[in-house]
Amino acid sequence: MAEAKDILDKVKQLKSNSDSMALKKMKGTVSGAMIGMGGGLLIGFTRGYNLVSSAFVGALIGGVISQILLPKLDDSNE
């Protein structure tokens, strides 16, 4: 019975690690999108572009760049 409990504890630990990694990646992507949105607003304001579209494009570019630069999730643990 102790062996089954050990296996379940290890599975729970692996699951919590993978969830925290996914949460960190999502948090990093959202942060990158917010930074990109700020940059897009700054560029749109200084050059006289539409602020809403500049913010959207900046957020899109920031999200894509942070998604590429953040480490990949290891799917073999799940």
N, C-alpha and C positions, 0 to 999 in steps of 0.2 A: 504494500500500500504506500510505503514511503517513496518508492520509485515513481509511481504515478503522480504523486504530489510534486516531486522534484521536476518531472517533465512538464507539468502544468505551470509551475512557477517559471521555468525557463521560457515557455511559450508566451506567458504574460509579459515577461521582461523584454523579449524580442518585439512583441507587439507594441509595447509602450515606447520602445526606442524608435521603431519605424514611424509611429504616429508623431513623435516629437520632431523627427527629421522632416516629415512632410509639413508639419506646422511651421518649422523654421524656414523651409523653402517657400511656403506660401507667404509668410510674413516678409521675407526678403523680397519677393516679387512685388508685393503691394508697396513696400517701401521704395523700391526702384521706380515703380509707376508714379508714386507721389513726387519723388524727386524729378522725374521726367516731366511731370505736369507743371511743376514750378519752373523748370527750365523753359518749357514751351510757353508758359505765360510771360516769362521775362523776354523771350525772343519776340513773341507776338506783340507785346507792349512797346518794345523799343523800335520795332520795324513797322508798326502800324497795321498789323494783320488782325484778323478776327480773333478775339481772345479765346472764345469757346473752342473753335477748331484748333487753334494753336495748343491749348491745354490738352485736348483730346489726342492730337498727334504726338505731343511730348510724352503723355502718359503711355501711349501705345509703344513708342520707341523705348522708353525707360523700362517698361515691363518686359519687352522682348529681350533687351540687353541683359537685364538682371536674371531672366530665366535661363539665358545662355551661360552666363558667368557663374551662377550658383552650382554647387556640386550636384551631380545626378543622384537620384534616389536609388538605393540598392534594392531591387525587387526580389532578390534571392532569399531575403530574410522572411518574407511573408509567406 
